[in-house]
Amino acid sequence: MKTIQKRFHSVRRKHVNLGDFPTLYLAVKKQGFSRSTISRWFSKVVDKNDYDAKDRRELINVLTKASRKSSEDDQLRA
């Protein structure tokens, strides 16, 4: 498994016009990263002035759900 940093930079190179949050979303999608790892990298790559604390928590929840290797939707399709 690649680190979030490597995946983030890879996505950034492929999609230069994406903002930090969408880039991070694509970097963690279905990769199985923990909430604490996602939170740490969110703080490193997303400008702290872009979101207030409440929004930050919600966005980290979104990223954590996206990072799950299999979602409920995937299980319903099987």
KOLMARTOR-334865 format. One line per field, with one value per residue: residue number from 1; residue in three letters; x, y, z negated of N, C-alpha, C in turn. Coordinates in steps of 0.1 Angstrom, whole numbers, plus 5000, padded with zeros to 4 digits. Each point is the difference from the previous one (the first is absolute). Layout:
pos	NUM:...
code	Ala:...
n.px	X:...
n.py	Y:...
n.pz	Z:...
ca.px	X:...
ca.py	Y:...
ca.pz	Z:...
c.px	X:...
c.py	Y:...
c.pz	Z:...
//
This chain:
pos	1:2:3:4:5:6:7:8:9:10:11:12:13:14:15:16:17:18:19:20:21:22:23:24:25:26:27:28:29:30:31:32:33:34:35:36:37:38:39:40:41:42:43:44:45:46:47:48:49:50:51:52:53:54:55:56:57:58:59:60:61:62:63:64:65:66:67:68:69:70:71:72:73:74:75:76:77:78
code	Met:Lys:Thr:Ile:Gln:Lys:Arg:Phe:His:Ser:Val:Arg:Arg:Lys:His:Val:Asn:Leu:Gly:Asp:Phe:Pro:Thr:Leu:Tyr:Leu:Ala:Val:Lys:Lys:Gln:Gly:Phe:Ser:Arg:Ser:Thr:Ile:Ser:Arg:Trp:Phe:Ser:Lys:Val:Val:Asp:Lys:Asn:Asp:Tyr:Asp:Ala:Lys:Asp:Arg:Arg:Glu:Leu:Ile:Asn:Val:Leu:Thr:Lys:Ala:Ser:Arg:Lys:Ser:Ser:Glu:Asp:Asp:Gln:Leu:Arg:Ala
n.px	5008:4997:5009:4993:5012:5004:4989:5001:5013:4997:4990:5008:5010:4991:4997:5007:4988:5001:4991:5004:4988:4996:5012:4998:4988:5005:5009:4989:4993:4992:5008:4989:5002:5007:4990:5008:5003:4987:4997:5011:4997:4988:5006:5007:4990:4990:4999:5005:5002:5001:5001:4988:5001:4988:5003:5011:4993:4991:5009:5006:4987:4999:5011:4997:4988:5005:5007:4988:5006:4989:4992:4990:5003:5013:4997:4992:5011:5007
n.py	4988:5009:5009:5007:5003:4988:4995:5009:4998:4987:5001:5007:4991:4990:5007:5007:5000:4988:5003:5004:5004:5004:5006:5004:5004:5003:5006:5002:5002:4992:5007:5001:5013:5001:5003:4995:4991:4998:5000:4992:4993:4999:5000:4991:4995:5001:5012:5003:5010:4989:4993:5003:5000:5005:5009:5002:4999:5008:5007:5000:5001:5010:5005:4999:5004:5010:5000:4997:4988:4997:5007:5005:5010:4997:4998:5011:5004:4994
n.pz	5000:5009:4996:4991:4995:5003:4995:4990:5000:5000:4991:4993:5003:4998:4989:5008:5005:4994:4991:4989:4997:5012:5000:4988:5004:5011:4993:4992:5011:4992:4992:4991:5002:4988:4991:4991:5008:5003:4988:4997:5011:4995:4987:5006:5007:4990:5006:4988:5008:5007:4988:4993:4987:5000:5010:4993:4989:5006:5005:4988:4996:5009:4997:4987:5002:5007:4989:4995:4998:4992:5008:4993:5008:4998:4987:5002:5007:4990
ca.px	4992:5008:4997:4991:5008:5004:4988:4995:5009:4997:4987:5002:5006:4990:4988:5006:4990:4992:5004:5007:4991:4997:5012:5002:4989:5004:5011:4997:4988:5001:5013:5001:5008:4993:4995:5011:5009:4994:5000:5013:5003:4991:5006:5013:4998:4989:5002:4991:4991:4990:4988:5000:5001:4988:5001:5012:4996:4991:5008:5008:4991:4997:5013:5001:4990:5005:5013:4996:5002:4988:4989:4987:4995:5007:4995:4986:5000:5005
ca.py	5012:5013:5009:5010:5010:4995:5000:5014:5006:4994:5006:5014:5000:4996:5009:5012:5010:4997:5006:4991:4990:4989:4992:4991:4990:4990:4994:4990:4992:4985:4996:4994:5008:5003:5014:5009:5003:5010:5013:5006:5004:5012:5012:5003:5004:5009:5012:5001:5011:4996:4995:5001:4987:4991:4995:4992:4987:4993:4997:4988:4989:4996:4993:4987:4991:4998:4992:4986:4992:4996:5007:4994:5000:4989:4988:4998:4997:4987
ca.pz	5000:5001:4990:5005:5007:5013:5007:5002:5010:5013:5005:5003:5013:5010:4999:4995:4996:4989:4988:4990:4994:5010:5003:4989:5001:5010:4994:4990:5004:5000:4997:4987:4990:4987:4998:4995:5011:5009:4993:5000:5013:5003:4994:5007:5014:5002:4992:4988:5002:5010:4993:4986:4993:5002:5013:5001:4994:5010:5012:4996:5000:5015:5005:4993:5007:5014:4999:4998:5012:5005:4994:5000:5014:5007:4995:5005:5015:5002
c.px	5009:4995:4990:5008:5003:4987:4995:5008:4997:4987:5002:5006:4990:4989:5005:4990:4992:5005:5006:4990:4996:5012:5002:4989:5004:5012:4997:4989:5004:5014:5002:5008:4991:4996:5012:5010:4994:4999:5013:5004:4990:5006:5012:4997:4989:5003:4991:4990:4988:4987:5001:5001:4989:5000:5011:4996:4991:5007:5009:4991:4997:5013:5001:4991:5005:5012:4997:5002:4988:4989:4987:4994:5006:4993:4986:5000:5004:4989
c.py	5012:5009:5011:5011:4997:5000:5014:5007:4994:5005:5015:5002:4998:5010:5014:5011:4997:5007:4990:4989:4989:4992:4990:4989:4989:4992:4989:4991:4986:4995:4995:5008:5002:5014:5008:5003:5010:5014:5007:5006:5012:5012:5004:5006:5010:5013:5001:5011:4996:4996:5002:4986:4990:4994:4990:4986:4992:4996:4987:4988:4995:4993:4986:4990:4996:4990:4985:4992:4995:5008:4992:4999:4989:4987:4998:4996:4985:4989
c.pz	5000:4988:5006:5007:5014:5009:5003:5011:5014:5006:5004:5014:5011:5002:4994:4996:4988:4987:4990:4995:5011:5003:4988:5000:5010:4995:4990:5004:5001:4996:4986:4990:4988:5000:4995:5011:5010:4993:5000:5014:5005:4995:5008:5014:5003:4992:4989:5001:5009:4993:4986:4993:5003:5014:5002:4995:5010:5012:4997:4999:5014:5005:4994:5007:5014:5000:4998:5013:5007:4993:5000:5014:5008:4996:5005:5015:5002:5000
//
